[in-house]
Amino acid sequence: MLKNRADIDLLRVIRMLSIHDLVEIEAGDTFLFDEEAMVGKFEREKNFSTENFRNS
């Protein structure tokens, strides 16, 4: 557990959020309760991630 806010690596948090957003922009932001859209969600996100972050 963090003892104070100074322990948070803000740059790392921003990078993680940016990567998350890039994947959702490409693969589609799927609403949690949309069961039809959830089909294949993992595969869409994984395909985009492996193609675009392979050399990162």
C-alpha positions in Angstrom: 0.0 0.0 0.0 1.2 3.5 -0.8 2.2 5.5 2.2 1.8 8.8 0.3 1.1 10.2 -3.1 4.8 10.8 -3.7 5.2 7.0 -4.2 3.0 7.1 -7.3 5.0 7.0 -10.6 2.8 9.5 -12.5 4.6 9.0 -15.8 4.0 5.2 -15.6 0.3 5.8 -14.8 0.0 8.1 -17.8 1.7 5.6 -20.1 -0.6 2.8 -18.9 -3.7 4.9 -19.5 -2.5 5.9 -22.9 -1.9 2.3 -24.0 -5.3 1.3 -22.7 -6.9 4.1 -24.6 -5.1 3.3 -27.8 -6.2 -0.3 -27.7 -9.8 0.7 -27.0 -9.8 3.3 -29.8 -8.7 0.6 -32.3 -10.5 -2.5 -30.9 -13.6 -0.6 -29.8 -14.7 0.5 -26.3 -17.1 -2.3 -25.3 -19.8 -1.6 -22.8 -19.6 -4.2 -20.0 -23.2 -5.3 -20.3 -23.3 -5.6 -24.1 -23.0 -9.3 -24.4 -23.0 -9.3 -28.2 -20.1 -6.8 -28.4 -18.2 -8.7 -25.7 -17.9 -11.7 -28.0 -14.3 -11.5 -29.4 -13.3 -8.5 -27.3 -10.3 -10.2 -25.9 -9.1 -11.3 -29.3 -9.6 -7.9 -30.9 -7.6 -6.2 -28.1 -4.9 -8.8 -28.1 -4.5 -8.7 -31.9 -4.2 -4.9 -31.9 -1.7 -5.0 -29.0 0.6 -7.7 -30.5 0.6 -6.0 -33.8 1.3 -2.5 -32.5 3.4 -3.0 -29.4 5.5 -5.9 -30.5 8.7 -3.9 -30.5 8.0 -1.7 -27.5 
